[in-house]
Amino acid sequence: MADSSSRSASRLAAARLLVAVLWAGTLWVLGYIAAPAVFAAVPSLVAGDVVAVLLHRLGWVSIASAAIMLALVRFSPDLDAGRRRSLNLLVLAMLACALVMWIGLQPAMAQMREVAGPGGVRASPYWTQFAVMHGVSQLFHVVESILAAILVLKSR
C-alpha cells in the first residue's frame, strides 16, 4: 500500500514539473524567441497581427496550466503545507499576470491597432498610449517569466 502511495506521489510530482516546464517554456519561447523573430522577419503591421494571435493562444495555455497546476498541488500528498502554499501563490501570481495581459492589455492594444487604420499604430495619434501599454505588457511578461523559473525550480 505504501509503495502504491509512493508511486502516486512520484507521478504527481513529475506531472507538476512537466506542467511547470511546459508553461514556462511556452512563455519563454514566445516572448523571447518567436515574437522577436516574427518582428525581424515580416513587416511590423503583419508581425503585430501574428504575435497577437500567438499571445491569445498563450493566454489559453496559461489558464489551462494554472488550473492543472492548482489541481496537482491540491492533490499531491508529498507536499507539506508551506510548499503547497508557495506553489499555489506562484501559480496564482502567474495567472494574474497572464489575465492582466490577456483580458486587459491585449484587447485594448488590438483595438488601438484597428482604429489606427492601414497606416498602422505608429503613424496614428494612439502611438504613445499604445507604446505605454506595450511596455506595461512586456513588464508583466517579464514578471511572469521570472515567476515561471521559480515555479519550475520549486516544482521539482
Residue, then its C-alpha position, 0 to 999 in steps of 0.5 A: m500500500a505504501d509503495s502504491s502511495s509512493r508511486s502516486a506521489s512520484r507521478l504527481a510530482a513529475a506531472r507538476l514539473l512537466v506542467a511547470v516546464l511546459w508553461a514556462g517554456t511556452l512563455w519563454v519561447l514566445g516572448y523571447i524567441a518567436a515574437p522577436a523573430v516574427f518582428a525581424a522577419v515580416p513587416s511590423l503591421v503583419a508581425g503585430d497581427v501574428v504575435a497577437v494571435l500567438l499571445h491569445r493562444l498563450g493566454w489559453v495555455s496559461i489558464a489551462s496550466a494554472a488550473i492543472m497546476l492548482a489541481l496537482v498541488r491540491f492533490s499531491p500528498d508529498l507536499d507539506a503545507g508551506r510548499r503547497r502554499s508557495l506553489n499555489l501563490l506562484v501559480l496564482a501570481m502567474l495567472a494574474c499576470a497572464l489575465v492582466m495581459w490577456i483580458g486587459l492589455q491585449p484587447a485594448m492594444a488590438q483595438m488601438r491597432e484597428v482604429a489606427g487604420p492601414g497606416g498602422v499604430r505608429a503613424s496614428p495619434y494612439w502611438t504613445q498610449f499604445a507604446v505605454m501599454h506595450g511596455v506595461s505588457q512586456l513588464f508583466h511578461v517579464v514578471e511572469s517569466i521570472l515567476a515561471a523559473i521559480l515555479v519550475l525550480k520549486s516544482r521539482 
